[in-house]
Structure formats: structure tokens, C-alpha cells
């Protein structure tokens, strides 16, 4: 699949542009995060060489392995669940980590805040992950307590609250409802903080639904399969 990654990226970016035009939005508002879980450094390098700079990994171990082998102007996003014992290695091992999109409790926020302070880097951007589908299998805070967690993060001096993130239902049958729920959460958060909605990003949309997500207000889409092809799982996933 490596040889097809660059043209696949272009096809995705063309579709992103189409979605922005249909919804009357500005293309500059949309960030495409190339979700590179299980993909080789060489596959990532091809996408990088095509001009892309935003990459997302689900597992800390993978990002720790890949980041040192790739240029440091990449803006890495952690887009998978973050376990508390992986916070220090993540922050210490990836100086160009741009964002953690999956903060879903105060404990993780506090650990990230302290780890960032320890290494002395600039504040880390974080998104709050919201469980908009109500599925037990999904990580994320309940919508009703989203504002409370956001307020906590705004009091962490080494974190920069940047937006909200969700994962829609896998069959996409309720994706519009999930995305609308996240948009509603943003309205509540921005009202509580007294900030305009343009200051709170929405990370929603993956390969199967990113165009619809953009049309519904997403500013950050996480796209893996449409760029890299099917994931290549090892015998045992390492998280």
C-alpha cells in the first residue's frame, strides 16, 4: 500500500475541499490528520514527502518508535486512549507532540500538566473526548460533564484547551446525531467559558464519514484507511 499513499492523500484532500465548498466553509479551517496506526515509517515518509505534516497515532508505543525516525516538523496528534502510565514517556519522547485528542478525565489532565512542566516545553494542546454515542465500549466523558472537565483543563497552566473530539458509531447509522451532540457540547462549553465557538475545534470524522463531518462543522478529521489502505495488525497489539 505504500506506493499508493501519496495519490490517496491527494484524493482525500480533494474530497475535503469538495466538502468545504458544499458547506460554504474555508478550506484553511480544516486539518487532516493522517491516522497512521500500524503503518510503517516508510509509508509515513511518503505522505510527508507529498507535503503533509499532520499525523496521528493511537498507541504511545508506536508514536515513540516512529517520531524519532521522521522529521521534527511533523505535528503529532495522539488520537487513541492514553493510559496514565504512558503519559511521562509520551511527553518526554515526542518533543513535537502537538496535541492529545483523547483527554477524558481530570487524572489524565493533571498527569499531562505535570509532565509538560517537567520537560519545560510549551503548553500542550488537548481536546476533550466526548462519548456522544453512549456506547459502553467507547472512551470519553458523558456530554453532561463535558463542561466540568474543560473548566478543569483551563486551570492547568501547561495545557491549552483546544476543542472537543468524538468517535461516531462504527456503522455510521447515527453519525449525524453523534456529530450534532458534539456541536451542542461545544455551544455549552463556549457559553460557560465566554469564548466564541471559533476558539473551540471539533475533531470528528474518519474515513467513512469525514465529508459529512466537515459539512457538520468538523475542523479536524482523522483519516487512516483512505490514505494508507487497510491497517496491518500485528499478532498482538501493543498499547
C-alpha positions in Angstrom: 0.0 0.0 0.0 3.0 2.3 0.5 3.3 3.2 -3.2 -0.3 4.4 -3.3 -0.2 6.6 -0.2 0.7 9.9 -1.9 -2.0 9.7 -4.6 -4.5 8.5 -1.9 -3.7 11.6 0.2 -4.4 13.8 -2.8 -7.7 12.1 -3.4 -8.6 12.6 0.3 -7.7 16.3 0.2 -9.8 16.8 -3.0 -12.7 15.3 -1.2 -12.1 17.5 1.8 -12.1 20.5 -0.5 -15.4 19.4 -2.0 -17.0 19.1 1.4 -15.8 22.5 2.4 -17.2 24.0 -0.8 -20.6 22.3 -0.3 -20.9 23.7 3.2 -19.6 27.1 2.4 -16.6 26.8 4.6 -13.0 27.8 4.2 -10.5 25.0 3.4 -8.0 26.6 5.8 -10.3 25.8 8.7 -9.9 22.0 8.2 -6.9 19.9 9.4 -6.5 16.5 8.0 -4.7 14.2 10.5 -3.2 11.2 8.7 -4.0 8.3 11.1 -1.0 6.0 10.7 -1.7 3.2 13.2 0.1 0.0 12.2 1.8 1.7 9.2 5.5 1.7 8.5 7.8 4.7 8.8 8.4 4.4 5.0 4.6 4.8 4.4 4.5 7.8 6.6 7.6 9.2 4.9 5.9 9.1 1.5 2.9 11.1 2.8 5.3 13.5 4.4 7.2 13.9 1.2 3.9 14.7 -0.5 3.8 17.8 1.7 1.7 16.5 4.7 2.7 17.4 8.2 -0.2 16.2 10.5 0.0 12.6 11.7 -2.0 10.8 14.3 -1.1 7.6 16.3 -3.4 5.6 18.5 -0.7 3.9 20.6 2.0 5.6 22.6 4.5 2.8 21.8 4.0 3.4 18.1 4.5 7.1 18.3 7.6 6.6 20.4 9.1 4.3 17.8 8.2 6.4 14.7 8.7 10.0 15.8 12.5 9.8 16.2 12.8 8.3 12.7 10.8 11.1 11.0 11.4 14.9 10.6 10.8 17.1 13.6 8.5 19.5 11.8 5.7 16.9 11.9 2.9 17.8 14.2 1.9 14.6 16.0 -1.5 14.0 17.5 -2.3 11.2 19.9 -5.7 10.0 18.8 -6.1 6.9 20.9 -6.8 6.3 24.6 -4.0 7.5 26.9 -3.2 5.3 29.9 -1.8 7.1 32.9 1.5 5.1 32.9 2.2 6.2 29.4 2.0 10.0 30.0 5.6 10.6 31.0 7.1 8.5 28.2 4.9 10.2 25.7 5.8 13.8 26.7 9.5 13.0 27.2 9.8 11.0 24.0 7.9 13.2 21.5 9.1 16.8 21.7 7.0 17.7 18.6 3.7 16.3 20.1 1.2 18.9 19.0 -2.0 17.6 20.6 -3.6 14.9 22.7 -7.1 14.5 21.4 -8.3 12.0 24.0 -8.3 13.6 27.4 -11.4 12.2 29.2 -10.8 12.6 32.9 -9.1 15.0 35.4 -6.4 12.5 36.3 -5.0 12.3 32.8 -5.2 16.1 32.5 -3.2 16.5 35.7 -0.6 14.0 34.7 -0.2 15.7 31.3 0.1 19.1 33.0 2.8 17.9 35.3 4.7 16.0 32.6 4.8 19.1 30.3 6.0 21.2 33.2 8.8 18.7 33.9 10.2 18.8 30.3 9.8 22.5 30.1 8.1 22.6 26.7 5.4 25.0 25.5 1.8 24.3 26.7 0.3 21.1 25.1 -2.9 21.4 23.2 -5.6 19.0 24.3 -9.1 18.0 23.2 -11.7 16.6 25.5 -13.0 13.3 24.2 -16.8 13.1 24.5 -18.8 9.8 24.3 -21.6 11.1 22.1 -22.9 7.7 21.1 -23.5 6.4 24.7 -21.7 3.1 23.8 -20.0 1.4 26.7 -17.1 0.4 24.5 -16.2 4.0 23.8 -13.9 6.2 25.8 -14.9 9.7 26.6 -16.8 11.8 29.1 -20.5 11.9 29.2 -21.8 15.1 27.5 -23.4 16.3 30.7 -20.0 16.6 32.4 -18.0 17.9 29.5 -18.0 21.5 30.7 -16.7 20.5 34.1 -13.7 18.7 32.6 -13.0 21.6 30.2 -13.0 24.1 33.1 -10.5 21.9 34.9 -8.2 21.8 31.9 -8.3 25.6 31.6 -6.9 25.8 35.1 -3.9 23.6 34.1 -1.1 26.1 33.3 0.7 23.7 31.0 -2.3 22.6 28.9 -4.1 24.6 26.3 -7.7 23.5 25.8 -8.3 23.5 22.0 -11.5 21.6 21.3 -13.7 18.5 21.6 -13.3 15.1 20.0 -15.7 12.2 19.4 -15.8 8.8 17.5 -19.1 8.2 15.8 -20.8 4.8 15.8 -18.9 2.3 13.6 -21.9 1.6 11.3 -22.4 5.3 10.9 -26.1 4.9 11.2 -26.2 7.5 14.0 -23.2 9.6 12.9 -25.3 12.8 12.3 -26.7 12.5 15.8 -23.2 11.9 17.3 -21.8 14.9 15.5 -24.7 17.1 16.4 -24.2 16.1 20.0 -20.6 17.2 19.9 -21.6 20.5 18.3 -24.1 21.0 21.1 -21.4 20.3 23.7 -19.2 23.0 22.0 -22.0 25.5 22.4 -22.3 24.8 26.1 -18.5 24.9 26.6 -18.1 28.2 24.8 -21.0 29.7 26.7 -19.5 28.5 30.0 -16.1 29.9 29.2 -17.3 33.0 27.5 -15.4 32.3 24.3 -16.5 32.3 20.6 -17.1 28.9 19.0 -14.3 29.5 16.6 -11.9 29.1 19.5 -13.1 25.5 20.2 -12.3 23.0 17.5 -14.3 19.9 16.7 -12.4 16.7 15.9 -14.9 14.3 14.3 -14.9 12.3 11.2 -12.8 9.4 9.9 -12.5 7.5 6.6 -16.2 6.5 6.4 -17.8 9.8 7.4 -15.3 12.7 7.2 -17.1 14.6 4.4 -20.3 14.6 6.4 -18.3 15.6 9.5 -16.9 18.6 7.7 -20.3 19.6 6.4 -21.5 19.4 10.1 -18.7 21.7 11.4 -15.6 19.5 12.0 -12.3 21.3 11.9 -10.1 18.2 12.4 -10.6 14.9 10.6 -8.7 11.7 11.4 -8.2 9.7 8.2 -6.3 6.4 8.0 -7.6 3.8 5.6 -8.5 6.2 2.8 -4.8 7.4 2.9 -2.8 4.4 3.8 -5.0 1.4 2.9 -6.2 -1.3 5.3 -4.5 -1.5 8.6 -1.9 -4.2 9.1 -2.4 -5.6 12.6 0.5 -7.4 14.3 -0.2 -10.7 16.0 -0.6 -8.9 19.3 -1.5 -5.2 19.6 0.9 -3.3 21.9 -0.7 -0.3 23.6 
